[in-house]
């Protein structure tokens, strides 16, 4: 009897346990309703409020975005054709180089046309310029420029050697380049000797070695001034005139010295006399060119 009651008791407990388990499971599957306190928080973002915010934000950002797009488009257009940009840059550089070359060529042309101060005549005092006595250093620089340091000093000797070549003087020297070389060396040696003696004499006497352009006007007065200045110069006062003792003394001495290498028979005094005559004719012609140098430059188009 007790055994059956015990069995019934355990069966009853098992049923109760099963019923409680089923009840718990069913309770978990049933959805819970939100509490009244939670309903206002969930209703704070209703769908009808979102369309109202979007129209307010779109007008603010749309212009800036459009401006950015336009700037980007312009940048793409600028950088979109690198070949055209390179061509424009090349064109600009080429134009600048052409302008610089033109200016350089014009400067070189004007300098080449400036023959009266570098190629033919050497230093001179321009019209209206003040005649200032030269110092010892300035006389030395002038001597070097007129004798050795300028192209004109050699071109004039080349021209004189060409005349001697055409005349066949001296006749003992042959023709061709060999004979021309001997005549050029002879002329150059005679010129250096004559110019050195003249420079020493002018420095000792304090005479003006430069030519001064005439302050007068007219062809004949200027021509007369050019001829007279080949025989007359100024002393240390730069106003008082004196004969060109040093210039013609140097020419005579150069002719004497040239007999040391010229073929015999040669008369030293005759060579000195011919050198003085050459100085008279060449000096007058040189002064004439210096006097009318500016006018000649204007005729050939030099802008000074």
C-alpha angles and dihedrals in degrees: 000000000000090000092058092048090051091051092049091049093054091045090053092050090049092052092049090050092050092049092051092048092052091048092053092049093049090048091057093051095054111091116239120233118234117257120248091249091058097049097075092052092052091047094053091090105048117173093241092067096059097068088054094059097045096061088050094054099041097066090051098054102030098075093048092048090049091050091051090051091051092049091049090049091051091049090050090051091051094047097033095084110044091165092062092046091051091048092052091049092049091049091052093049091047091052091051092048091049091051092049091048091050092052092047092050092049091050092049091048093051090047091050089050089051088087095141094071104034115013108038118004110024124207121356139160111257123227111286093013121135115250107227121182113253122242122229091260092049090050090052092050091048091051093051093047094048094043111033116352104063130066091231092067090062098037091057091051090048090053092049091047089052090055090050089049091053091048093045092234120188091028092204090070115081128234127252127060093314093058092043090053091053092049092047092050090049093050092046093050093047091048094050091050093047095045092047092052091046092050092050091048094048091048091051094047093038091234125161109254096189130085118239121209115239118260088212128091133227133062100266099044090049093045091050090050091052092052096044093048089060088068102027130053139166129266126221092295089062087221107066114079125227135178117267094253095153095046096053093036089056091048091051092047092050090053091051093050093048090067087072091076104020116100119264143287094056130148111219095207092047090052090049092050092049089050091054091050089049090052091051094053099035093043093052091048091048092050089050091056092047091049094053097032095113092049092050091049091052090052092053092046103254113156111216 
